[in-house]
């Protein structure tokens, strides 16, 4: 079996890679005579071509002899090789309209597409993800934004830090007044955000205390879906029902917005579920949040102020509270500053890639040698020019409906 690591083409260029040079060398040794690797050269990748060559990994532009091709972001249509097996984040399985043509071409070229996002164990949990790194960098960027907005301290940009160790060392500069911070979500993304807040030494408090207690130090609270959603009929909450029928619920986030200064949005959002707040609510004098780090980056989604994604090069914009118009960062004294970078793990690409490679090594590569692997089969979106059974729901999407 020959596995090729493809070059990333999406703009802005993604520096991440599925495996580090050391990991490929380990896998080649561990699966001796069963797996070979080849890496496409790249001037942008966080690990240089020379680092792969130093580990004995072939570097070549020609990947046509590879059985499996692995990348991170979507592969441009012009680069797709027919009849190959691809692993990447396709951003098609939620019917993302901007990638409908890509999915059609994958079908036309009889490519077997396996989407990282759909690789799940028997409990339904994802086995590979960059979520923790999105949370780490997103929370750091939220604190970086607050420092700039308030003028209280100045941090390096996350991408200027060599690794997570240096990034956490930068956090020693953070000097916060007694503000209140909200983290939404309870998955790996939120876990990464909490890791940063804990590294700063910000005190964690219960949600009820966040709402009603006064503190002389900065505090944060982590909100689960039940804290800011309630059943329309009786105000109750049932997690299983909420996941199955989110339209039966309405939002109840406003009390938190009235007492908090910063929101770190790290919760998965279903388009049928309530939004966290509405565009009209931010003009209210009671809406106190002034900095939003939207890690989820759902455009016009649960966070209405996220009207577009931002980039590592241009990470911030403001939203005018009264006119709901975009302003330059810190454009008005009372405007809301939004950080909505949609590729946050790219700011720490070496660390994020090594962690992702560990997950692939432990949870996915062994499945290549399991006949009829359930994990692989259930993540296979297309095969032999057809949508597979788990993804048959995409048929109308493929046809333009």
C-alpha positions as CSV (number, residue, x, y, z in Angstrom):
1,X,0.0,0.0,0.0
2,X,1.5,3.4,-1.0
3,X,0.2,6.5,0.7
4,X,0.8,10.0,-0.7
5,X,0.6,13.2,1.2
6,X,-0.8,15.8,-1.2
7,X,0.1,19.5,-1.4
8,X,-2.4,21.9,0.0
9,X,-3.8,24.3,-2.6
10,X,-6.7,26.1,-0.9
11,X,-6.1,29.9,-0.4
12,X,-5.0,31.0,2.1
13,X,-2.5,28.2,2.0
14,X,-2.9,25.7,4.8
15,X,0.4,24.8,6.5
16,X,-0.9,21.6,8.2
17,X,-0.2,18.1,7.1
18,X,-1.7,14.7,8.2
19,X,1.7,13.4,9.4
20,X,5.0,14.8,10.5
21,X,8.2,13.4,9.1
22,X,8.9,11.5,12.3
23,X,5.5,9.9,12.2
24,X,5.9,8.7,8.7
25,X,9.3,7.2,9.5
26,X,7.7,5.4,12.5
27,X,4.8,4.1,10.4
28,X,7.1,2.9,7.6
29,X,9.1,0.9,10.2
30,X,6.1,-0.4,12.1
31,X,4.3,-1.6,9.0
32,X,7.4,-2.7,7.2
33,X,6.7,-4.1,3.7
34,X,3.1,-3.2,4.1
35,X,3.0,0.7,3.8
36,X,5.2,3.1,1.8
37,X,4.9,6.8,1.8
38,X,5.5,9.6,-0.7
39,X,5.2,13.3,-0.1
40,X,4.4,16.0,-2.6
41,X,6.8,19.0,-2.3
42,X,5.4,22.1,-0.8
43,X,6.9,25.5,0.0
44,X,4.1,26.2,2.5
45,X,3.9,23.1,4.7
46,X,5.0,23.5,8.3
47,X,7.4,20.7,7.8
48,X,9.9,21.3,5.0
49,X,10.7,18.9,2.2
50,X,14.1,18.5,3.6
51,X,12.7,17.3,7.0
52,X,10.9,14.5,5.1
53,X,13.9,13.6,3.0
54,X,16.0,13.4,6.2
55,X,13.7,10.7,7.5
56,X,14.1,8.7,4.3
57,X,10.7,9.7,2.9
58,X,10.4,10.1,-0.9
59,X,9.4,13.6,-2.0
60,X,7.9,13.8,-5.5
61,X,5.4,15.7,-7.6
62,X,4.1,12.5,-9.1
63,X,1.6,10.8,-6.8
64,X,-0.1,8.8,-9.5
65,X,1.3,5.5,-8.2
66,X,-0.2,6.0,-4.8
67,X,-3.2,4.0,-3.7
68,X,-4.3,6.5,-1.0
69,X,-3.9,10.2,-1.1
70,X,-4.2,12.2,2.2
71,X,-4.5,15.9,2.7
72,X,-6.2,18.4,5.1
73,X,-8.4,20.8,3.2
74,X,-10.4,20.4,-0.1
75,X,-8.5,19.3,-3.2
76,X,-9.0,21.6,-6.2
77,X,-11.0,19.9,-9.0
78,X,-8.0,20.4,-11.3
79,X,-5.8,18.3,-9.0
80,X,-8.1,15.3,-8.5
81,X,-6.7,12.1,-9.8
82,X,-9.5,9.7,-11.0
83,X,-10.0,6.3,-9.4
84,X,-8.0,7.1,-6.2
85,X,-8.9,6.9,-2.6
86,X,-8.8,10.4,-0.9
87,X,-8.8,11.4,2.7
88,X,-9.5,15.1,3.5
89,X,-12.0,17.4,5.0
90,X,-14.3,17.8,2.0
91,X,-16.8,20.2,3.6
92,X,-19.6,18.6,1.5
93,X,-21.4,16.4,4.0
94,X,-23.4,19.3,5.5
95,X,-24.5,20.2,1.9
96,X,-22.1,23.2,1.7
97,X,-23.2,24.8,-1.5
98,X,-19.7,26.1,-2.4
99,X,-18.4,22.6,-2.7
100,X,-21.3,21.0,-4.7
101,X,-19.2,21.0,-7.9
102,X,-16.3,19.4,-6.1
103,X,-18.5,16.5,-4.9
104,X,-19.9,16.1,-8.4
105,X,-16.4,15.9,-9.9
106,X,-15.4,13.3,-7.2
107,X,-18.4,11.2,-8.3
108,X,-17.6,11.7,-12.0
109,X,-14.0,10.6,-11.6
110,X,-15.0,7.6,-9.5
111,X,-13.0,8.7,-6.5
112,X,-13.4,7.0,-3.2
113,X,-13.8,9.9,-0.8
114,X,-13.3,9.3,2.9
115,X,-14.1,12.4,5.0
116,X,-12.1,12.8,8.3
117,X,-15.1,14.5,9.8
118,X,-17.2,11.3,9.4
119,X,-14.6,8.9,11.0
120,X,-16.3,7.9,14.2
121,X,-16.1,5.0,16.7
122,X,-19.0,2.8,17.8
123,X,-20.2,5.4,20.2
124,X,-20.5,8.0,17.5
125,X,-17.5,10.0,18.7
126,X,-15.1,11.4,16.1
127,X,-11.7,9.7,16.1
128,X,-9.7,12.4,14.4
129,X,-10.1,16.2,14.7
130,X,-8.3,19.5,15.1
131,X,-10.9,20.7,17.6
132,X,-8.6,21.1,20.6
133,X,-6.3,23.3,18.6
134,X,-9.1,25.4,17.3
135,X,-10.2,25.9,20.9
136,X,-6.6,26.7,22.1
137,X,-5.9,29.3,19.4
138,X,-9.4,30.7,19.4
139,X,-9.4,31.5,23.2
140,X,-5.9,32.9,22.9
141,X,-7.0,35.2,20.1
142,X,-10.0,36.2,22.2
143,X,-7.6,37.3,25.0
144,X,-5.3,38.9,22.4
145,X,-8.3,40.9,21.1
146,X,-9.3,42.0,24.6
147,X,-5.8,43.2,25.3
148,X,-5.8,45.3,22.1
149,X,-9.3,46.7,22.6
150,X,-8.6,47.7,26.3
151,X,-5.0,48.7,25.9
152,X,-4.2,46.7,29.1
153,X,-1.6,44.4,27.6
154,X,-0.1,43.2,24.3
155,X,0.5,39.6,23.2
156,X,2.3,38.1,20.3
157,X,0.0,36.7,17.6
158,X,-0.5,33.0,18.0
159,X,1.1,32.3,14.6
160,X,4.2,34.1,15.8
161,X,4.7,31.6,18.6
162,X,6.9,28.6,17.7
163,X,4.7,26.1,19.6
164,X,2.1,25.7,22.3
165,X,4.7,26.1,25.0
166,X,5.7,29.6,23.8
167,X,2.0,30.5,23.3
168,X,1.2,29.6,26.9
169,X,4.3,31.5,28.0
170,X,2.9,34.6,26.3
171,X,-0.2,34.3,28.5
172,X,1.8,35.5,31.5
173,X,1.4,39.0,30.1
174,X,-2.4,38.9,30.4
175,X,-3.7,41.4,33.0
176,X,-7.5,41.3,33.1
177,X,-9.9,43.4,35.2
178,X,-12.8,41.6,36.9
179,X,-14.5,40.6,33.7
180,X,-16.8,37.7,33.1
181,X,-16.1,35.3,30.2
182,X,-18.5,32.7,28.6
183,X,-17.4,29.6,26.9
184,X,-20.2,27.7,25.1
185,X,-19.9,24.0,24.3
186,X,-18.6,20.9,26.1
187,X,-16.6,19.1,23.4
188,X,-12.9,19.2,22.4
189,X,-13.1,22.7,21.0
190,X,-14.5,24.1,24.2
191,X,-11.9,21.9,26.1
192,X,-9.1,23.7,24.3
193,X,-10.6,27.1,25.1
194,X,-10.9,26.2,28.7
195,X,-7.2,25.0,28.7
196,X,-6.1,28.5,27.8
197,X,-8.3,30.2,30.4
198,X,-7.0,27.9,33.1
199,X,-3.4,28.6,31.9
200,X,-4.0,32.3,32.6
201,X,-5.4,31.4,36.0
202,X,-8.9,32.7,35.4
203,X,-11.3,31.4,38.0
204,X,-14.1,29.0,36.9
205,X,-17.5,29.6,38.4
206,X,-20.9,28.0,38.2
207,X,-23.3,29.4,35.6
208,X,-25.7,30.6,38.3
209,X,-22.9,32.4,40.1
210,X,-21.8,34.0,36.9
211,X,-25.3,35.5,36.5
212,X,-25.8,36.7,40.1
213,X,-22.5,37.0,42.0
214,X,-20.0,39.9,41.9
215,X,-16.3,39.1,41.7
216,X,-13.1,41.2,42.2
217,X,-11.2,38.9,39.8
218,X,-11.8,37.7,36.2
219,X,-14.0,34.6,36.0
220,X,-15.4,32.3,33.4
221,X,-18.2,29.8,33.1
222,X,-18.7,27.0,30.6
223,X,-22.2,26.8,29.3
224,X,-23.8,23.6,28.1
225,X,-26.7,23.6,25.6
226,X,-29.2,23.3,28.4
227,X,-28.0,26.6,29.9
228,X,-29.0,28.7,26.9
229,X,-31.8,26.7,25.3
230,X,-35.3,25.8,26.6
231,X,-38.3,24.0,25.3
232,X,-40.8,26.4,23.9
233,X,-43.8,24.7,25.6
234,X,-42.6,24.5,29.2
235,X,-39.1,25.8,29.5
236,X,-37.6,22.4,30.1
237,X,-34.7,20.6,28.4
238,X,-34.0,17.1,27.2
239,X,-30.7,16.6,25.4
240,X,-31.8,13.7,23.2
241,X,-34.9,15.6,22.2
242,X,-32.8,18.8,21.5
243,X,-30.5,16.9,19.2
244,X,-33.4,15.2,17.4
245,X,-35.9,18.1,17.3
246,X,-34.0,21.4,17.9
247,X,-36.8,23.4,16.3
248,X,-38.9,22.7,19.5
249,X,-36.5,24.9,21.5
250,X,-35.9,28.6,21.9
251,X,-32.9,30.5,23.1
252,X,-32.5,31.9,26.6
253,X,-29.0,33.3,26.4
254,X,-29.8,37.0,27.1
255,X,-29.2,36.9,30.9
256,X,-25.6,35.8,30.2
257,X,-25.1,38.5,27.6
258,X,-26.2,41.1,30.2
259,X,-23.5,40.2,32.7
260,X,-20.6,39.0,30.5
261,X,-17.8,40.9,28.7
262,X,-16.4,38.2,26.4
263,X,-17.9,35.3,24.5
264,X,-15.8,32.4,23.3
265,X,-18.2,30.4,21.0
266,X,-17.1,26.8,20.8
267,X,-20.4,24.9,20.6
268,X,-21.6,22.9,17.6
269,X,-24.7,24.5,16.1
270,X,-27.6,22.9,14.1
271,X,-29.2,25.3,11.7
272,X,-32.6,24.3,13.0
273,X,-31.6,25.2,16.6
274,X,-32.1,28.6,18.1
275,X,-29.4,31.3,17.6
276,X,-27.5,32.5,20.6
277,X,-28.8,36.0,20.2
278,X,-30.4,38.1,17.5
279,X,-29.0,41.0,15.6
280,X,-31.5,43.4,17.2
281,X,-30.4,42.4,20.7
282,X,-26.9,43.8,20.4
283,X,-28.3,47.4,20.3
284,X,-29.8,47.0,23.7
285,X,-28.0,48.8,26.6
286,X,-28.3,45.5,28.5
287,X,-26.1,43.6,26.0
288,X,-22.7,43.8,27.6
289,X,-20.5,41.6,25.5
290,X,-17.8,43.6,23.7
291,X,-15.5,40.8,22.4
292,X,-16.6,37.7,20.6
293,X,-14.1,34.9,19.6
294,X,-16.3,32.8,17.4
295,X,-14.4,29.5,17.0
296,X,-17.3,27.8,15.3
297,X,-17.4,30.5,12.5
298,X,-20.8,29.6,11.2
299,X,-21.5,32.5,8.9
300,X,-24.9,34.0,9.7
301,X,-25.4,31.2,12.1
302,X,-25.7,31.0,15.9
303,X,-23.6,34.2,16.4
304,X,-25.3,36.8,14.2
305,X,-22.3,39.2,14.5
306,X,-20.2,36.6,12.5
307,X,-21.2,38.0,9.1
308,X,-18.0,36.7,7.4
309,X,-14.9,34.7,8.3
310,X,-11.6,36.5,9.1
311,X,-8.1,35.4,8.3
312,X,-4.8,35.0,10.1
313,X,-3.5,38.0,8.2
314,X,-6.6,40.1,8.9
315,X,-8.2,38.6,12.1
316,X,-10.7,41.2,13.3
317,X,-13.6,43.4,12.5
318,X,-16.2,45.3,14.5
319,X,-19.9,45.3,14.3
320,X,-21.8,48.6,15.0
321,X,-24.4,47.9,17.7
322,X,-27.0,50.3,16.3
323,X,-26.6,50.0,12.6
324,X,-25.4,46.3,12.5
325,X,-22.8,47.3,10.0
326,X,-19.2,46.1,9.7
327,X,-16.6,48.5,11.0
328,X,-12.8,48.4,11.1
329,X,-11.5,46.7,14.2
330,X,-12.1,48.9,17.3
331,X,-14.0,51.3,15.0
332,X,-16.2,52.7,17.7
333,X,-15.8,52.9,21.4
334,X,-18.9,50.7,22.0
335,X,-18.8,48.4,19.0
336,X,-18.4,44.7,19.3
337,X,-15.1,43.2,18.2
338,X,-15.3,39.9,16.3
339,X,-12.6,37.3,15.8
340,X,-13.8,34.6,13.4
341,X,-10.7,33.0,11.8
342,X,-11.9,29.8,10.1
343,X,-8.6,28.0,10.1
344,X,-7.4,28.6,13.7
345,X,-5.2,25.4,14.0
346,X,-3.1,26.8,11.2
347,X,-1.6,29.3,13.7
348,X,0.1,26.4,15.5
349,X,0.5,24.1,12.5
350,X,3.4,21.9,13.7
351,X,1.7,21.1,17.0
352,X,-1.7,20.6,15.4
353,X,-0.3,18.4,12.7
354,X,1.6,16.2,15.1
355,X,-1.5,15.7,17.3
356,X,-3.6,14.9,14.2
357,X,-1.0,12.5,13.0
358,X,-1.1,10.7,16.4
359,X,-4.8,10.3,16.1
360,X,-4.5,8.9,12.6
361,X,-1.7,6.6,13.7
362,X,-3.6,5.2,16.6
363,X,-7.2,5.1,15.3
364,X,-7.2,5.1,11.5
365,X,-4.1,3.5,10.0
366,X,-4.8,0.2,11.8
367,X,-8.3,0.1,10.2
368,X,-6.6,-0.1,6.8
369,X,-5.8,-3.7,7.7
370,X,-9.3,-4.6,9.1
371,X,-11.4,-6.2,6.4
372,X,-14.7,-4.3,6.0
373,X,-13.7,-1.8,8.7
374,X,-16.8,-0.1,10.1
375,X,-15.0,3.1,10.8
376,X,-13.7,3.4,7.3
377,X,-16.9,2.2,5.6
378,X,-19.2,4.7,7.5
379,X,-16.9,7.6,6.6
380,X,-16.8,6.7,2.9
381,X,-18.9,9.3,1.1
382,X,-18.4,8.2,-2.5
383,X,-17.3,5.0,-4.1
384,X,-17.4,3.8,-7.8
385,X,-19.1,6.9,-8.9
386,X,-22.0,6.6,-6.4
387,X,-22.9,8.1,-3.0
388,X,-22.7,5.4,-0.3
389,X,-25.7,4.4,1.8
390,X,-24.7,6.6,4.8
391,X,-24.5,9.6,2.5
392,X,-27.5,8.9,0.2
393,X,-29.1,12.0,1.7
394,X,-26.8,14.1,-0.4
395,X,-28.4,13.0,-3.6
396,X,-30.7,16.0,-4.0
397,X,-27.7,18.3,-3.1
398,X,-25.6,16.7,-5.8
399,X,-28.5,17.3,-8.3
400,X,-28.6,21.0,-7.4
401,X,-31.7,20.9,-5.2
